[in-house]
């Protein structure tokens, strides 16, 4: 029972770690691609 409980908490921590890393990736990816979209995207006057 104890091993089962610790396994569940590890799974929860890995899920939180995955969500944090995904959000971090989104911020970095947007930061890299936003200037390209602004200058070469579908905008007339920038």
Buried (B, 14 or more C-beta within 10 A) or exposed (E): EEEEEEEEEEEEEEEEEEEEEEEEEEEEEEEEEEEEEEEEEEEEEE
